Amino acid sequence: METRARFGFTAAPGSTDYPRLRRITETVDLGAAAALLAAHQAGADETELRGTLGQGLDVEITNIDYLDLS
């Protein structure tokens, strides 16, 4: 999975939390991707679809330039 979009997040003072264009590439385990898709199709809400990594971190994603899910 790869995307380039404007990412910003809340973080400790002095960090680089301001929104900026970033390219994110992540390999998603096939089983995890299937479980997320099944949960989404079953009507899971945003809270149920979130992982625990970065819990409590508010992330804002805007201005998606592209998204590749191959």
PyMOL Python script that loads the backbone (N, CA, C, O; Angstrom):
from pymol import cmd

cmd.read_pdbstr("""\
ATOM      1  N   MET A   1       0.864  -1.155   0.000  1.00  0.00           N
ATOM      2  CA  MET A   1       0.000   0.000   0.000  1.00  0.00           C
ATOM      3  C   MET A   1       0.910   1.216   0.000  1.00  0.00           C
ATOM      4  O   MET A   1       1.868   1.291   0.769  1.00  0.00           O
ATOM      5  N   GLU A   2       0.601   2.157  -0.864  1.00  0.00           N
ATOM      6  CA  GLU A   2       1.387   3.389  -0.914  1.00  0.00           C
ATOM      7  C   GLU A   2       0.458   4.566  -1.163  1.00  0.00           C
ATOM      8  O   GLU A   2      -0.490   4.472  -1.942  1.00  0.00           O
ATOM      9  N   THR A   3       0.741   5.666  -0.495  1.00  0.00           N
ATOM     10  CA  THR A   3      -0.015   6.884  -0.714  1.00  0.00           C
ATOM     11  C   THR A   3       0.891   8.088  -0.552  1.00  0.00           C
ATOM     12  O   THR A   3       1.903   8.033   0.146  1.00  0.00           O
ATOM     13  N   ARG A   4       0.524   9.150  -1.190  1.00  0.00           N
ATOM     14  CA  ARG A   4       1.158  10.442  -0.930  1.00  0.00           C
ATOM     15  C   ARG A   4       0.018  11.396  -0.644  1.00  0.00           C
ATOM     16  O   ARG A   4      -0.872  11.599  -1.470  1.00  0.00           O
ATOM     17  N   ALA A   5       0.064  11.978   0.545  1.00  0.00           N
ATOM     18  CA  ALA A   5      -1.003  12.864   0.994  1.00  0.00           C
ATOM     19  C   ALA A   5      -0.429  13.827   2.019  1.00  0.00           C
ATOM     20  O   ALA A   5       0.714  13.683   2.455  1.00  0.00           O
ATOM     21  N   ARG A   6      -1.229  14.802   2.395  1.00  0.00           N
ATOM     22  CA  ARG A   6      -0.822  15.758   3.426  1.00  0.00           C
ATOM     23  C   ARG A   6      -1.185  15.157   4.781  1.00  0.00           C
ATOM     24  O   ARG A   6      -2.358  14.950   5.091  1.00  0.00           O
ATOM     25  N   PHE A   7      -0.143  14.877   5.591  1.00  0.00           N
ATOM     26  CA  PHE A   7      -0.298  14.287   6.916  1.00  0.00           C
ATOM     27  C   PHE A   7       0.088  15.309   7.972  1.00  0.00           C
ATOM     28  O   PHE A   7       1.070  16.035   7.820  1.00  0.00           O
ATOM     29  N   GLY A   8      -0.686  15.359   9.031  1.00  0.00           N
ATOM     30  CA  GLY A   8      -0.355  16.145  10.205  1.00  0.00           C
ATOM     31  C   GLY A   8      -0.870  15.388  11.416  1.00  0.00           C
ATOM     32  O   GLY A   8      -1.780  14.568  11.288  1.00  0.00           O
ATOM     33  N   PHE A   9      -0.310  15.644  12.581  1.00  0.00           N
ATOM     34  CA  PHE A   9      -0.732  14.932  13.772  1.00  0.00           C
ATOM     35  C   PHE A   9      -0.436  15.755  15.012  1.00  0.00           C
ATOM     36  O   PHE A   9       0.373  16.683  14.982  1.00  0.00           O
ATOM     37  N   THR A  10      -1.097  15.406  16.092  1.00  0.00           N
ATOM     38  CA  THR A  10      -0.810  16.057  17.365  1.00  0.00           C
ATOM     39  C   THR A  10       0.380  15.346  17.992  1.00  0.00           C
ATOM     40  O   THR A  10       0.469  14.119  17.944  1.00  0.00           O
ATOM     41  N   ALA A  11       1.280  16.100  18.569  1.00  0.00           N
ATOM     42  CA  ALA A  11       2.484  15.515  19.161  1.00  0.00           C
ATOM     43  C   ALA A  11       3.037  16.455  20.215  1.00  0.00           C
ATOM     44  O   ALA A  11       2.518  17.550  20.433  1.00  0.00           O
ATOM     45  N   ALA A  12       4.084  16.011  20.853  1.00  0.00           N
ATOM     46  CA  ALA A  12       4.720  16.808  21.899  1.00  0.00           C
ATOM     47  C   ALA A  12       5.261  18.125  21.333  1.00  0.00           C
ATOM     48  O   ALA A  12       5.646  18.184  20.165  1.00  0.00           O
ATOM     49  N   PRO A  13       5.292  19.178  22.153  1.00  0.00           N
ATOM     50  CA  PRO A  13       5.846  20.457  21.698  1.00  0.00           C
ATOM     51  C   PRO A  13       7.272  20.279  21.170  1.00  0.00           C
ATOM     52  O   PRO A  13       8.065  19.511  21.716  1.00  0.00           O
ATOM     53  N   GLY A  14       7.571  21.004  20.104  1.00  0.00           N
ATOM     54  CA  GLY A  14       8.902  20.945  19.507  1.00  0.00           C
ATOM     55  C   GLY A  14       9.052  19.885  18.436  1.00  0.00           C
ATOM     56  O   GLY A  14      10.102  19.799  17.799  1.00  0.00           O
ATOM     57  N   SER A  15       8.026  19.074  18.222  1.00  0.00           N
ATOM     58  CA  SER A  15       8.103  18.050  17.181  1.00  0.00           C
ATOM     59  C   SER A  15       7.624  18.627  15.856  1.00  0.00           C
ATOM     60  O   SER A  15       7.114  19.746  15.798  1.00  0.00           O
ATOM     61  N   THR A  16       7.794  17.851  14.798  1.00  0.00           N
ATOM     62  CA  THR A  16       7.371  18.299  13.471  1.00  0.00           C
ATOM     63  C   THR A  16       5.973  17.771  13.179  1.00  0.00           C
ATOM     64  O   THR A  16       5.793  16.887  12.342  1.00  0.00           O
ATOM     65  N   ASP A  17       4.992  18.319  13.873  1.00  0.00           N
ATOM     66  CA  ASP A  17       3.627  17.821  13.735  1.00  0.00           C
ATOM     67  C   ASP A  17       2.799  18.573  12.704  1.00  0.00           C
ATOM     68  O   ASP A  17       1.632  18.239  12.499  1.00  0.00           O
ATOM     69  N   TYR A  18       3.374  19.586  12.043  1.00  0.00           N
ATOM     70  CA  TYR A  18       2.595  20.371  11.091  1.00  0.00           C
ATOM     71  C   TYR A  18       2.319  19.541   9.838  1.00  0.00           C
ATOM     72  O   TYR A  18       3.134  18.701   9.455  1.00  0.00           O
ATOM     73  N   PRO A  19       1.182  19.772   9.207  1.00  0.00           N
ATOM     74  CA  PRO A  19       0.828  19.002   8.013  1.00  0.00           C
ATOM     75  C   PRO A  19       1.793  19.277   6.862  1.00  0.00           C
ATOM     76  O   PRO A  19       2.120  20.430   6.579  1.00  0.00           O
ATOM     77  N   ARG A  20       2.235  18.231   6.216  1.00  0.00           N
ATOM     78  CA  ARG A  20       3.070  18.372   5.030  1.00  0.00           C
ATOM     79  C   ARG A  20       2.881  17.147   4.149  1.00  0.00           C
ATOM     80  O   ARG A  20       2.441  16.096   4.614  1.00  0.00           O
ATOM     81  N   LEU A  21       3.214  17.292   2.885  1.00  0.00           N
ATOM     82  CA  LEU A  21       3.068  16.202   1.932  1.00  0.00           C
ATOM     83  C   LEU A  21       4.079  15.112   2.275  1.00  0.00           C
ATOM     84  O   LEU A  21       5.279  15.373   2.349  1.00  0.00           O
ATOM     85  N   ARG A  22       3.594  13.903   2.480  1.00  0.00           N
ATOM     86  CA  ARG A  22       4.459  12.781   2.838  1.00  0.00           C
ATOM     87  C   ARG A  22       4.075  11.566   2.003  1.00  0.00           C
ATOM     88  O   ARG A  22       2.903  11.365   1.688  1.00  0.00           O
ATOM     89  N   ARG A  23       5.069  10.761   1.648  1.00  0.00           N
ATOM     90  CA  ARG A  23       4.811   9.504   0.950  1.00  0.00           C
ATOM     91  C   ARG A  23       4.957   8.378   1.967  1.00  0.00           C
ATOM     92  O   ARG A  23       5.987   8.258   2.631  1.00  0.00           O
ATOM     93  N   ILE A  24       3.934   7.568   2.082  1.00  0.00           N
ATOM     94  CA  ILE A  24       3.913   6.463   3.024  1.00  0.00           C
ATOM     95  C   ILE A  24       3.775   5.162   2.231  1.00  0.00           C
ATOM     96  O   ILE A  24       2.856   5.012   1.426  1.00  0.00           O
ATOM     97  N   THR A  25       4.693   4.229   2.465  1.00  0.00           N
ATOM     98  CA  THR A  25       4.626   2.907   1.857  1.00  0.00           C
ATOM     99  C   THR A  25       4.622   1.891   2.985  1.00  0.00           C
ATOM    100  O   THR A  25       5.489   1.920   3.858  1.00  0.00           O
ATOM    101  N   GLU A  26       3.655   1.002   2.967  1.00  0.00           N
ATOM    102  CA  GLU A  26       3.523   0.023   4.049  1.00  0.00           C
ATOM    103  C   GLU A  26       3.090  -1.320   3.472  1.00  0.00           C
ATOM    104  O   GLU A  26       2.154  -1.390   2.675  1.00  0.00           O
ATOM    105  N   THR A  27       3.769  -2.371   3.876  1.00  0.00           N
ATOM    106  CA  THR A  27       3.337  -3.717   3.517  1.00  0.00           C
ATOM    107  C   THR A  27       2.312  -4.159   4.545  1.00  0.00           C
ATOM    108  O   THR A  27       2.585  -4.159   5.745  1.00  0.00           O
ATOM    109  N   VAL A  28       1.149  -4.530   4.077  1.00  0.00           N
ATOM    110  CA  VAL A  28       0.074  -4.956   4.968  1.00  0.00           C
ATOM    111  C   VAL A  28      -0.084  -6.461   4.829  1.00  0.00           C
ATOM    112  O   VAL A  28      -0.287  -6.971   3.727  1.00  0.00           O
ATOM    113  N   ASP A  29       0.009  -7.173   5.948  1.00  0.00           N
ATOM    114  CA  ASP A  29      -0.169  -8.611   5.956  1.00  0.00           C
ATOM    115  C   ASP A  29      -1.509  -8.962   5.315  1.00  0.00           C
ATOM    116  O   ASP A  29      -2.525  -8.330   5.602  1.00  0.00           O
ATOM    117  N   LEU A  30      -1.505  -9.963   4.456  1.00  0.00           N
ATOM    118  CA  LEU A  30      -2.718 -10.330   3.723  1.00  0.00           C
ATOM    119  C   LEU A  30      -3.870 -10.681   4.656  1.00  0.00           C
ATOM    120  O   LEU A  30      -5.015 -10.314   4.393  1.00  0.00           O
ATOM    121  N   GLY A  31      -3.578 -11.383   5.736  1.00  0.00           N
ATOM    122  CA  GLY A  31      -4.624 -11.730   6.696  1.00  0.00           C
ATOM    123  C   GLY A  31      -5.206 -10.506   7.375  1.00  0.00           C
ATOM    124  O   GLY A  31      -6.419 -10.420   7.570  1.00  0.00           O
ATOM    125  N   ALA A  32      -4.341  -9.545   7.741  1.00  0.00           N
ATOM    126  CA  ALA A  32      -4.812  -8.313   8.382  1.00  0.00           C
ATOM    127  C   ALA A  32      -5.647  -7.491   7.416  1.00  0.00           C
ATOM    128  O   ALA A  32      -6.673  -6.932   7.802  1.00  0.00           O
ATOM    129  N   ALA A  33      -5.215  -7.413   6.156  1.00  0.00           N
ATOM    130  CA  ALA A  33      -5.968  -6.660   5.153  1.00  0.00           C
ATOM    131  C   ALA A  33      -7.344  -7.286   4.939  1.00  0.00           C
ATOM    132  O   ALA A  33      -8.343  -6.574   4.829  1.00  0.00           O
ATOM    133  N   ALA A  34      -7.394  -8.614   4.880  1.00  0.00           N
ATOM    134  CA  ALA A  34      -8.676  -9.308   4.691  1.00  0.00           C
ATOM    135  C   ALA A  34      -9.601  -9.077   5.888  1.00  0.00           C
ATOM    136  O   ALA A  34     -10.804  -8.880   5.721  1.00  0.00           O
ATOM    137  N   ALA A  35      -9.029  -9.104   7.099  1.00  0.00           N
ATOM    138  CA  ALA A  35      -9.843  -8.888   8.298  1.00  0.00           C
ATOM    139  C   ALA A  35     -10.391  -7.462   8.340  1.00  0.00           C
ATOM    140  O   ALA A  35     -11.550  -7.256   8.700  1.00  0.00           O
ATOM    141  N   LEU A  36      -9.572  -6.481   7.977  1.00  0.00           N
ATOM    142  CA  LEU A  36     -10.031  -5.084   7.941  1.00  0.00           C
ATOM    143  C   LEU A  36     -11.135  -4.889   6.913  1.00  0.00           C
ATOM    144  O   LEU A  36     -12.136  -4.226   7.185  1.00  0.00           O
ATOM    145  N   LEU A  37     -10.950  -5.468   5.730  1.00  0.00           N
ATOM    146  CA  LEU A  37     -11.958  -5.338   4.682  1.00  0.00           C
ATOM    147  C   LEU A  37     -13.266  -5.996   5.106  1.00  0.00           C
ATOM    148  O   LEU A  37     -14.340  -5.432   4.898  1.00  0.00           O
ATOM    149  N   ALA A  38     -13.182  -7.178   5.696  1.00  0.00           N
ATOM    150  CA  ALA A  38     -14.388  -7.874   6.153  1.00  0.00           C
ATOM    151  C   ALA A  38     -15.106  -7.066   7.236  1.00  0.00           C
ATOM    152  O   ALA A  38     -16.332  -6.966   7.229  1.00  0.00           O
ATOM    153  N   ALA A  39     -14.334  -6.487   8.171  1.00  0.00           N
ATOM    154  CA  ALA A  39     -14.937  -5.673   9.230  1.00  0.00           C
ATOM    155  C   ALA A  39     -15.610  -4.433   8.647  1.00  0.00           C
ATOM    156  O   ALA A  39     -16.704  -4.052   9.064  1.00  0.00           O
ATOM    157  N   HIS A  40     -14.943  -3.811   7.680  1.00  0.00           N
ATOM    158  CA  HIS A  40     -15.518  -2.622   7.025  1.00  0.00           C
ATOM    159  C   HIS A  40     -16.821  -2.985   6.313  1.00  0.00           C
ATOM    160  O   HIS A  40     -17.818  -2.274   6.431  1.00  0.00           O
ATOM    161  N   GLN A  41     -16.806  -4.091   5.577  1.00  0.00           N
ATOM    162  CA  GLN A  41     -17.997  -4.514   4.844  1.00  0.00           C
ATOM    163  C   GLN A  41     -19.127  -4.919   5.790  1.00  0.00           C
ATOM    164  O   GLN A  41     -20.301  -4.852   5.425  1.00  0.00           O
ATOM    165  N   ALA A  42     -18.769  -5.341   7.009  1.00  0.00           N
ATOM    166  CA  ALA A  42     -19.778  -5.728   7.996  1.00  0.00           C
ATOM    167  C   ALA A  42     -20.315  -4.524   8.768  1.00  0.00           C
ATOM    168  O   ALA A  42     -21.182  -4.671   9.629  1.00  0.00           O
ATOM    169  N   GLY A  43     -19.794  -3.324   8.454  1.00  0.00           N
ATOM    170  CA  GLY A  43     -20.314  -2.113   9.072  1.00  0.00           C
ATOM    171  C   GLY A  43     -19.537  -1.612  10.275  1.00  0.00           C
ATOM    172  O   GLY A  43     -20.052  -0.790  11.032  1.00  0.00           O
ATOM    173  N   ALA A  44     -18.290  -2.091  10.478  1.00  0.00           N
ATOM    174  CA  ALA A  44     -17.484  -1.618  11.608  1.00  0.00           C
ATOM    175  C   ALA A  44     -17.272  -0.107  11.491  1.00  0.00           C
ATOM    176  O   ALA A  44     -17.084   0.415  10.393  1.00  0.00           O
ATOM    177  N   ASP A  45     -17.304   0.581  12.615  1.00  0.00           N
ATOM    178  CA  ASP A  45     -17.075   2.030  12.583  1.00  0.00           C
ATOM    179  C   ASP A  45     -15.576   2.329  12.676  1.00  0.00           C
ATOM    180  O   ASP A  45     -14.763   1.416  12.824  1.00  0.00           O
ATOM    181  N   GLU A  46     -15.225   3.588  12.590  1.00  0.00           N
ATOM    182  CA  GLU A  46     -13.831   4.021  12.573  1.00  0.00           C
ATOM    183  C   GLU A  46     -13.064   3.535  13.804  1.00  0.00           C
ATOM    184  O   GLU A  46     -11.910   3.122  13.687  1.00  0.00           O
ATOM    185  N   THR A  47     -13.684   3.579  14.965  1.00  0.00           N
ATOM    186  CA  THR A  47     -13.030   3.145  16.198  1.00  0.00           C
ATOM    187  C   THR A  47     -12.669   1.665  16.137  1.00  0.00           C
ATOM    188  O   THR A  47     -11.589   1.269  16.574  1.00  0.00           O
ATOM    189  N   GLU A  48     -13.561   0.857  15.603  1.00  0.00           N
ATOM    190  CA  GLU A  48     -13.317  -0.584  15.516  1.00  0.00           C
ATOM    191  C   GLU A  48     -12.243  -0.931  14.484  1.00  0.00           C
ATOM    192  O   GLU A  48     -11.605  -1.978  14.590  1.00  0.00           O
ATOM    193  N   LEU A  49     -12.037  -0.075  13.498  1.00  0.00           N
ATOM    194  CA  LEU A  49     -11.068  -0.353  12.446  1.00  0.00           C
ATOM    195  C   LEU A  49      -9.657   0.126  12.788  1.00  0.00           C
ATOM    196  O   LEU A  49      -8.703  -0.236  12.098  1.00  0.00           O
ATOM    197  N   ARG A  50      -9.513   0.917  13.819  1.00  0.00           N
ATOM    198  CA  ARG A  50      -8.187   1.440  14.198  1.00  0.00           C
ATOM    199  C   ARG A  50      -7.339   0.360  14.843  1.00  0.00           C
ATOM    200  O   ARG A  50      -7.846  -0.554  15.493  1.00  0.00           O
ATOM    201  N   GLY A  51      -6.022   0.492  14.644  1.00  0.00           N
ATOM    202  CA  GLY A  51      -5.066  -0.376  15.336  1.00  0.00           C
ATOM    203  C   GLY A  51      -4.666   0.247  16.652  1.00  0.00           C
ATOM    204  O   GLY A  51      -5.167   1.308  17.024  1.00  0.00           O
ATOM    205  N   THR A  52      -3.760  -0.413  17.360  1.00  0.00           N
ATOM    206  CA  THR A  52      -3.329   0.103  18.660  1.00  0.00           C
ATOM    207  C   THR A  52      -2.031   0.886  18.565  1.00  0.00           C
ATOM    208  O   THR A  52      -1.682   1.594  19.509  1.00  0.00           O
ATOM    209  N   LEU A  53      -1.305   0.786  17.460  1.00  0.00           N
ATOM    210  CA  LEU A  53      -0.074   1.547  17.289  1.00  0.00           C
ATOM    211  C   LEU A  53      -0.398   3.028  17.210  1.00  0.00           C
ATOM    212  O   LEU A  53      -1.225   3.441  16.396  1.00  0.00           O
ATOM    213  N   GLY A  54       0.238   3.821  18.039  1.00  0.00           N
ATOM    214  CA  GLY A  54      -0.027   5.255  18.041  1.00  0.00           C
ATOM    215  C   GLY A  54      -1.348   5.619  18.675  1.00  0.00           C
ATOM    216  O   GLY A  54      -1.911   6.672  18.376  1.00  0.00           O
ATOM    217  N   GLN A  55      -1.847   4.768  19.542  1.00  0.00           N
ATOM    218  CA  GLN A  55      -3.130   5.030  20.184  1.00  0.00           C
ATOM    219  C   GLN A  55      -3.076   6.371  20.916  1.00  0.00           C
ATOM    220  O   GLN A  55      -2.112   6.661  21.625  1.00  0.00           O
ATOM    221  N   GLY A  56      -4.113   7.181  20.739  1.00  0.00           N
ATOM    222  CA  GLY A  56      -4.164   8.502  21.358  1.00  0.00           C
ATOM    223  C   GLY A  56      -3.551   9.591  20.498  1.00  0.00           C
ATOM    224  O   GLY A  56      -3.606  10.767  20.858  1.00  0.00           O
ATOM    225  N   LEU A  57      -2.966   9.217  19.364  1.00  0.00           N
ATOM    226  CA  LEU A  57      -2.372  10.186  18.446  1.00  0.00           C
ATOM    227  C   LEU A  57      -3.420  10.567  17.406  1.00  0.00           C
ATOM    228  O   LEU A  57      -3.914   9.704  16.680  1.00  0.00           O
ATOM    229  N   ASP A  58      -3.758  11.837  17.329  1.00  0.00           N
ATOM    230  CA  ASP A  58      -4.738  12.291  16.342  1.00  0.00           C
ATOM    231  C   ASP A  58      -4.021  12.605  15.041  1.00  0.00           C
ATOM    232  O   ASP A  58      -3.150  13.474  14.999  1.00  0.00           O
ATOM    233  N   VAL A  59      -4.386  11.898  13.980  1.00  0.00           N
ATOM    234  CA  VAL A  59      -3.761  12.067  12.673  1.00  0.00           C
ATOM    235  C   VAL A  59      -4.779  12.662  11.720  1.00  0.00           C
ATOM    236  O   VAL A  59      -5.943  12.262  11.710  1.00  0.00           O
ATOM    237  N   GLU A  60      -4.340  13.605  10.930  1.00  0.00           N
ATOM    238  CA  GLU A  60      -5.200  14.197   9.908  1.00  0.00           C
ATOM    239  C   GLU A  60      -4.573  13.932   8.550  1.00  0.00           C
ATOM    240  O   GLU A  60      -3.407  14.255   8.323  1.00  0.00           O
ATOM    241  N   ILE A  61      -5.349  13.342   7.646  1.00  0.00           N
ATOM    242  CA  ILE A  61      -4.902  13.058   6.284  1.00  0.00           C
ATOM    243  C   ILE A  61      -5.802  13.829   5.335  1.00  0.00           C
ATOM    244  O   ILE A  61      -7.017  13.635   5.323  1.00  0.00           O
ATOM    245  N   THR A  62      -5.201  14.704   4.542  1.00  0.00           N
ATOM    246  CA  THR A  62      -5.960  15.493   3.572  1.00  0.00           C
ATOM    247  C   THR A  62      -5.189  15.553   2.256  1.00  0.00           C
ATOM    248  O   THR A  62      -4.035  15.132   2.188  1.00  0.00           O
ATOM    249  N   ASN A  63      -5.811  16.062   1.242  1.00  0.00           N
ATOM    250  CA  ASN A  63      -5.159  16.283  -0.056  1.00  0.00           C
ATOM    251  C   ASN A  63      -4.450  15.045  -0.569  1.00  0.00           C
ATOM    252  O   ASN A  63      -3.259  15.096  -0.879  1.00  0.00           O
ATOM    253  N   ILE A  64      -5.164  13.939  -0.663  1.00  0.00           N
ATOM    254  CA  ILE A  64      -4.549  12.692  -1.158  1.00  0.00           C
ATOM    255  C   ILE A  64      -4.174  12.889  -2.622  1.00  0.00           C
ATOM    256  O   ILE A  64      -5.024  13.171  -3.467  1.00  0.00           O
ATOM    257  N   ASP A  65      -2.876  12.733  -2.903  1.00  0.00           N
ATOM    258  CA  ASP A  65      -2.351  12.895  -4.256  1.00  0.00           C
ATOM    259  C   ASP A  65      -2.574  11.602  -5.048  1.00  0.00           C
ATOM    260  O   ASP A  65      -3.024  11.646  -6.193  1.00  0.00           O
ATOM    261  N   TYR A  66      -2.261  10.455  -4.442  1.00  0.00           N
ATOM    262  CA  TYR A  66      -2.549   9.158  -5.046  1.00  0.00           C
ATOM    263  C   TYR A  66      -2.592   8.102  -3.964  1.00  0.00           C
ATOM    264  O   TYR A  66      -2.073   8.302  -2.865  1.00  0.00           O
ATOM    265  N   LEU A  67      -3.220   6.963  -4.281  1.00  0.00           N
ATOM    266  CA  LEU A  67      -3.336   5.830  -3.373  1.00  0.00           C
ATOM    267  C   LEU A  67      -3.211   4.568  -4.218  1.00  0.00           C
ATOM    268  O   LEU A  67      -4.019   4.337  -5.118  1.00  0.00           O
ATOM    269  N   ASP A  68      -2.198   3.751  -3.929  1.00  0.00           N
ATOM    270  CA  ASP A  68      -1.962   2.508  -4.668  1.00  0.00           C
ATOM    271  C   ASP A  68      -2.153   1.342  -3.721  1.00  0.00           C
ATOM    272  O   ASP A  68      -1.402   1.200  -2.755  1.00  0.00           O
ATOM    273  N   LEU A  69      -3.142   0.510  -3.979  1.00  0.00           N
ATOM    274  CA  LEU A  69      -3.446  -0.636  -3.118  1.00  0.00           C
ATOM    275  C   LEU A  69      -3.103  -1.956  -3.786  1.00  0.00           C
ATOM    276  O   LEU A  69      -3.753  -2.970  -3.530  1.00  0.00           O
ATOM    277  N   SER A  70      -2.087  -1.952  -4.639  1.00  0.00           N
ATOM    278  CA  SER A  70      -1.733  -3.206  -5.340  1.00  0.00           C
ATOM    279  C   SER A  70      -0.865  -4.112  -4.496  1.00  0.00           C
ATOM    280  O   SER A  70      -0.487  -5.195  -4.942  1.00  0.00           O
TER     281      SER A  70
END
""", "prot")
cmd.dss("prot")
cmd.show_as("cartoon", "prot")
cmd.util.cbc("prot")
cmd.orient("prot")
